[in-house]
Amino acid sequence: MSLPIPLIDGYLPQFQFSETHSAKVKAATGTILEAVAAYRPENDPFFRSMIALRELPARLTGKRRPEPFGMANFTLLERTPDGLVYGLVGRFWQADYGLCPVADGHAFKAFDKRGVAKLALGFDVQQTPDGCRLTTQTRVLCPDRESFRRFRPYWLLIRPVSGLIRRRILGAIRRTAERG
């Protein structure tokens, strides 16, 4: 039996940065994916406080975004019966994130601009004997040396908080899915 290929592989098969987290969930695959699609990290007080801290330089320099960063900034690239993948394109190390909108999965794949990183956020559900395993993976591709040089210190700074946020996301999704 071969393992399924994560949906994220179709959008960001090559990358320099990644983090993966998973959780057991006692619910049906469809219920779990509905909970993933409905989840908004902006509702988590910890997430809001971390984003407020992250956006402090933008507020101080007058480059404030019209609304705080959240899932609305991501584009749903694809949804299958056992996975979802979102995309985000930008200069994430900038105070205002330097976001570049992409319309859909095709536009995300085709996007290729020097100095601009691509981020994919995938969720995959696999059946297990005692329920399901929900895995989330974040991948970032920096297309050139300059974007890599700029993104790396940002990643090293945010990665511990990002990991904590991902684990909180998984916990919230698990609780919602298990409630039915």
C-alpha positions in Angstrom: 0.0 0.0 0.0 1.4 3.4 -1.0 1.0 6.5 1.1 -1.2 9.3 -0.4 0.7 12.3 -1.8 -0.2 15.4 0.2 -2.2 17.9 -1.8 0.4 20.6 -1.0 2.9 18.8 -3.2 1.0 19.9 -6.3 1.4 23.6 -5.4 4.8 23.8 -3.7 6.9 20.7 -4.3 10.1 22.6 -3.8 10.7 24.8 -0.8 13.4 25.9 1.6 11.3 26.3 4.8 8.6 24.1 6.3 6.9 23.0 9.4 4.5 20.1 10.0 2.1 19.3 12.8 -0.6 16.7 13.2 -3.3 15.6 15.6 -5.6 12.6 16.0 -9.2 13.5 15.5 -12.1 11.2 16.2 -14.5 12.3 13.4 -15.2 11.6 9.8 -12.9 13.1 7.1 -15.7 15.4 5.7 -16.5 16.7 9.2 -12.8 17.4 9.8 -12.4 19.3 6.5 -15.5 21.3 7.2 -14.0 22.3 10.5 -10.7 23.3 8.7 -12.5 25.4 6.1 -14.6 27.1 8.8 -11.7 27.8 11.2 -10.6 31.4 11.6 -7.4 31.9 13.6 -8.5 35.5 14.1 -11.0 34.2 16.7 -8.1 33.0 18.9 -7.0 35.7 21.4 -3.4 34.4 21.3 -3.3 34.6 17.4 -4.7 38.2 17.6 -2.2 39.3 20.1 0.7 37.8 18.1 -0.5 39.4 14.9 -0.9 42.8 16.8 2.7 42.4 17.9 3.9 41.4 14.4 2.0 44.4 12.9 3.3 46.9 15.5 6.1 48.2 13.2 3.6 48.8 10.4 1.4 50.8 12.8 4.4 52.8 14.0 5.6 53.6 10.5 2.1 54.4 9.1 2.1 51.3 6.8 -0.8 49.8 8.7 -3.0 47.4 6.8 -6.7 48.2 6.6 -7.5 45.1 8.7 -5.3 42.7 10.7 -3.8 39.7 8.9 -5.9 36.6 8.9 -7.3 33.8 6.7 -8.9 36.3 4.4 -5.5 37.1 3.1 -5.0 33.4 1.9 -6.4 32.0 -1.4 -8.0 28.6 -1.4 -6.0 26.8 -4.0 -7.8 23.4 -4.0 -10.1 21.2 -1.9 -10.3 17.5 -2.3 -12.3 14.9 -0.3 -9.2 14.5 2.0 -7.4 17.8 1.9 -7.3 21.6 1.5 -4.4 23.8 0.5 -4.2 27.6 0.8 -1.7 29.9 -0.8 -0.1 33.3 0.0 2.4 35.3 -2.0 4.4 38.2 -0.7 7.4 39.7 1.0 6.5 38.4 4.4 9.5 40.0 6.1 8.2 43.5 5.3 6.2 45.4 7.9 3.1 45.3 5.6 3.7 41.7 4.5 4.2 42.9 0.9 1.3 40.7 -0.3 0.6 40.0 -3.9 -2.9 38.7 -4.6 -3.4 35.4 -6.5 -6.8 34.5 -7.8 -6.6 30.7 -7.6 -4.4 27.6 -7.8 -3.4 28.2 -11.4 -2.3 31.8 -10.6 -0.4 30.6 -7.5 1.5 27.9 -9.6 2.3 30.4 -12.3 3.4 33.2 -10.0 7.1 33.7 -10.5 8.6 37.0 -9.4 12.0 37.7 -8.1 12.1 38.8 -4.5 8.6 37.5 -3.7 8.1 34.3 -1.6 5.3 31.8 -2.0 3.7 30.1 1.0 1.4 27.1 0.9 -0.6 25.9 3.9 -1.9 22.4 3.5 -4.3 20.3 5.6 -4.5 16.5 4.9 -6.7 13.9 6.6 -5.8 10.3 6.7 -8.0 7.5 8.1 -6.5 5.5 11.0 -7.8 2.6 12.9 -9.1 4.8 15.7 -10.3 7.9 13.7 -8.2 10.2 11.5 -4.9 12.0 11.5 -5.1 15.7 10.5 -1.8 17.0 9.4 -1.0 20.6 8.5 2.1 21.6 6.7 3.4 25.1 5.9 6.0 25.4 3.1 7.8 28.5 1.9 9.7 28.9 -1.4 12.0 31.9 -1.9 12.7 32.0 -5.6 16.1 33.8 -5.4 19.0 34.4 -3.2 17.9 37.8 -2.1 14.4 36.7 -1.0 16.0 33.7 0.8 18.4 36.1 2.6 15.6 38.3 3.7 13.1 35.6 4.7 15.5 33.4 6.7 15.9 35.7 9.7 12.1 36.4 9.7 11.4 32.6 9.7 13.8 32.0 12.5 12.1 34.7 14.5 8.5 33.7 13.8 8.8 29.9 13.6 8.4 29.1 17.3 5.2 31.3 17.5 4.0 29.9 14.2 4.4 26.4 15.5 2.4 27.2 18.6 -0.3 28.8 16.5 -0.5 25.7 14.2 -0.9 23.4 17.3 -3.6 25.7 18.6 -5.3 25.6 15.2 -5.2 21.8 15.2 -6.6 21.6 18.7 -9.5 24.0 17.8 -10.3 22.0 14.7 -10.2 18.8 16.6 -12.6 20.1 19.2 -15.0 21.4 16.6 -14.9 18.2 14.5 -15.4 15.9 17.4 -18.4 17.9 18.6 -19.9 17.1 15.2 
